[in-house]
Amino acid sequence: MDAIVLAAGKGTRMAPLTPGLAKPLLPVAGRSLLHRMLDGLAEAGVQRAFVVVHHLETEVRAAAAAWKGRMEVRCVAQGEPR
């Protein structure tokens, strides 16, 4: 089973927490939201996750690559938001 993680937005509704930090990278109890989401997907039996990136793409890609788990994780660029 595959999953899509929408991680491209600016997180404006989470200001002032997100001016220089992508929303998926916000820490919750010592782990980023992105890593928590990937953990949950892997636990649910997902075999491959596609993380859609745009805002602070380099940082989100690095965090996705740093995730340690038993699931394949690929990042996909959103392109120009509309």
C-alpha positions in Angstrom: 0.0 0.0 0.0 1.2 3.5 -0.8 0.5 6.8 1.0 0.8 10.5 0.2 1.9 13.0 2.8 1.0 16.6 2.0 4.0 18.6 3.4 4.3 21.4 0.9 2.4 24.3 2.6 3.8 27.3 4.4 1.9 26.6 7.7 0.6 30.2 8.0 -2.1 29.1 10.4 0.6 27.9 12.8 2.4 31.2 13.0 4.3 32.4 15.0 5.8 28.8 15.2 6.6 28.5 11.4 8.3 31.7 10.1 11.6 29.9 9.4 10.5 26.3 9.9 8.4 24.2 7.7 5.2 23.0 9.4 6.1 19.3 8.9 9.3 19.9 10.9 7.6 21.4 14.0 8.7 19.3 17.0 6.1 17.6 19.1 7.5 15.8 22.2 11.0 15.7 20.7 10.1 14.5 17.2 9.0 16.3 14.1 5.4 16.1 12.8 6.8 14.5 9.6 8.6 11.7 11.4 5.5 11.1 13.6 3.4 10.8 10.4 5.9 8.5 8.7 6.0 6.3 11.9 2.2 6.0 11.9 2.1 5.1 8.2 4.7 2.4 8.6 2.9 1.0 11.7 -0.3 0.9 9.6 1.5 -1.3 7.0 2.2 1.3 4.3 5.1 0.2 2.2 5.9 3.4 0.3 5.2 7.0 1.2 5.4 10.0 -1.2 6.1 13.3 0.6 4.9 16.3 -1.4 7.3 19.2 -0.8 7.5 22.9 -1.7 8.0 25.4 1.1 11.5 25.0 2.5 11.8 22.0 0.3 15.5 21.3 1.0 14.9 21.0 4.8 11.8 18.8 4.4 13.7 16.5 1.9 16.6 16.2 4.4 14.2 15.3 7.2 12.4 12.7 5.1 15.8 11.2 4.1 16.9 11.2 7.8 13.8 9.2 8.9 14.7 5.7 10.1 12.1 3.2 9.3 11.1 0.2 7.3 9.2 2.0 4.6 10.4 3.6 1.4 10.0 7.4 1.4 10.2 9.5 -1.7 9.9 13.2 -2.0 7.9 14.8 -4.9 8.0 18.5 -5.7 4.6 20.2 -5.8 5.5 22.8 -8.4 4.0 26.2 -8.3 1.2 26.4 -5.7 -2.2 27.6 -7.0 
